Structures are given as structure tokens and as C-alpha cells.
Amino acid sequence: MRYLLSTTSIFLIMLSLGASLHPALAKSKRETAALLEAKVLLSDAISVAQKEIAGAKPVDADLVTTKDGKVIYSIELVKDDAHNLHKVSVDMQNGSVIEVTQKNVAAKDLKRVEAVDQAKVTMAEAIALAEKRFPGGIIAAAEAKSRGGQVVYVVDIEQNGLHVVHVDPDSGRVLSAARKLDD
């Protein structure tokens, strides 16, 4: 709890000083505030989504703002068919499932979805590696992305600034871990 309060204080100071946050951390002040006030961590929301879609593997986990202005976690998972994703919306305050939908995978995203489906390392393990590199940080987002022809897990973690950790989904090796500089 003490860690959460000190991290929250750092965020609030950054916001009051007008510090810019990378879009991967939060797309708006509303999402930043929601992340700070969340009672459910992103890794827990991923677990909830995986219980909802048993046997599925997460491809993307992020904050989104709904049409009515509520900030929630959005977890996209693949199960059985790389051409279809299950999207599970999870409440940040109580961890309940808000909605489950399906969507088709765009052709440009098929390689990364297939890579996650075949990966030996899970997104949860990639998040744990990021947390090990930056103890006490808050996970803001995690996703599988194509980088230089290779699919990697990209985990955004806030700890005295935004850090980005790249993890190989086959070996679990941390490929890079660096502070993200403002664009």
C-alpha cells in the first residue's frame, strides 16, 4: 500500500507540473487518473480475461475510454483461430467482465497474432520480467508487436518515467529495457 501511495504521489506531482506522458501510458488525463485510481492491476485484468475465455492467450492489453467516458481495461485474446480475437472489457475498480466481443484480425496483424498463439512465453511472464526490471512500477500496457520482422512483447511500465521492455515470446529473453523519451 505504501508503494502505491508513493507511486500515486509521483504521478500526481508529474501531472501538476505538466509533465507529458507517453501515449502508451495513457491517452488522456482521464486515463492517467483512472490508472492511478485502479483497484485492479492490468495483470489481474488479463487473468480475468483468460478465465472468461479459457485457454486463450492475450495479444493486447491496454486502457480504453468507452463512449460514455468510463476508462476500462481492454484485453484482446487469441484462441484456436488466429483470424479471430476475443475482446474482453474489464472494470478497473472491481475486476468484473463488462463485455465480451469478437473481431476479425486484420491481415497486417495476422503474423503477430499467430506468433502469440505459438509462443512459449506468455504475456503474463513478459509482464513479470518487466516488473523485475523495474520493481514497484505500474504496468500501463502490454502487447505483441512486430519489430524488425520479429514479433516481441512490448510492455510499458511507469516508474519515475515511462519505460519500455521488449521480450522475446519464444525464449523469454529481455531484448531491451529502456526509458522512453518524449517524442
Secondary structure, 3 states (H helix, E strand, C coil): CHHHHHHHHHHHHHHHCCCCCCCCCCCCHHHHHHHHHCCCCHHHHHHHHHHHCCCCEEEEEEEEECCCCCEEEEEEEECCCCCEEEEEEECCCCCCEEEEEEEECCHHHHHHHHHHHHCCCCHHHHHHHHHHHCCCCEEEEEEEEEECCEEEEEEEEECCCEEEEEECCCCCCEEEEEECCCC
